[in-house]
């Protein structure tokens, strides 16, 4: 495979071992700075009646109800909160 690529590049070593350009751009993340801020504000608010604290699954259900925030699964919500050192208490 390397020898084929070396032949295709005309013997250019750096073109052979260098990184290839992506054929298409990566998919943009649905989590922007504004979405992240709204999510953290929701996690810091008081939990709904009947719940002692927020859980990731409960946040996932409430995010689905809010129109300004795109639907996010609980693992994405957990990554956002972990990135900002937010602890659900």
SULURJO-V617804 format. One record per residue. N is the residue number from 1. RES is the residue in one letter. SS is DSSP state (H for helix, E for strand, C for the rest). NEAR is the number of other ideal C-beta (glycine too) atoms within 12 Angstrom. D_FIRST is the distance of its C-alpha to the first C-alpha in Angstrom with 2 decimals. Layout:
N,RES,SS,NEAR,D_FIRST  N,RES,SS,NEAR,D_FIRST
This chain:
1,X,C,8,0.00  2,X,H,12,3.82  3,X,H,10,5.47  4,X,H,9,5.13  5,X,H,18,6.28  6,X,H,17,8.60  7,X,H,13,9.95  8,X,H,14,10.57  9,X,C,17,12.44  10,X,C,11,14.46  11,X,C,12,13.85  12,X,C,13,14.85  13,X,H,12,13.86  14,X,H,12,15.36  15,X,H,17,13.72  16,X,H,19,10.22  17,X,H,12,11.32  18,X,C,12,13.95  19,X,C,8,14.46  20,X,C,11,14.08  21,X,C,8,17.44  22,X,C,8,18.55  23,X,C,6,19.11  24,X,C,6,22.53  25,X,C,7,24.79  26,X,C,7,25.25  27,X,C,7,28.30  28,X,C,9,31.36  29,X,C,15,33.21  30,X,C,18,36.60  31,X,C,27,38.06  32,X,C,16,39.44  33,X,H,13,41.92  34,X,H,14,44.84  35,X,H,24,43.61  36,X,H,27,43.04  37,X,H,18,46.57  38,X,H,25,48.14  39,X,H,38,46.43  40,X,H,27,47.64  41,X,H,23,51.10  42,X,H,32,51.20  43,X,H,34,50.16  44,X,H,19,52.88  45,X,C,18,55.56  46,X,C,14,57.87  47,X,C,19,56.51  48,X,C,16,58.16  49,X,C,6,61.31  50,X,C,7,60.83  51,X,C,16,57.91  52,X,C,12,58.35  53,X,C,17,55.02  54,X,C,30,51.86  55,X,C,20,48.98  56,X,H,27,45.47  57,X,H,18,46.22  58,X,H,23,49.54  59,X,H,37,47.92  60,X,H,27,45.42  61,X,H,21,48.42  62,X,H,28,50.23  63,X,H,33,47.26  64,X,H,18,47.06  65,X,H,14,50.72  66,X,C,19,50.35  67,X,C,10,49.56  68,X,C,15,48.15  69,X,C,28,45.39  70,X,C,22,42.47  71,X,C,21,42.13  72,X,C,31,40.24  73,X,C,19,39.62  74,X,H,24,41.06  75,X,H,15,37.80  76,X,H,24,37.23  77,X,H,37,40.87  78,X,H,24,40.49  79,X,H,18,37.55  80,X,H,34,39.61  81,X,H,30,42.64  82,X,H,17,40.80  83,X,H,16,39.22  84,X,C,19,42.79  85,X,C,10,44.33  86,X,C,23,46.58  87,X,C,14,48.10  88,X,C,26,49.71  89,X,C,12,53.21
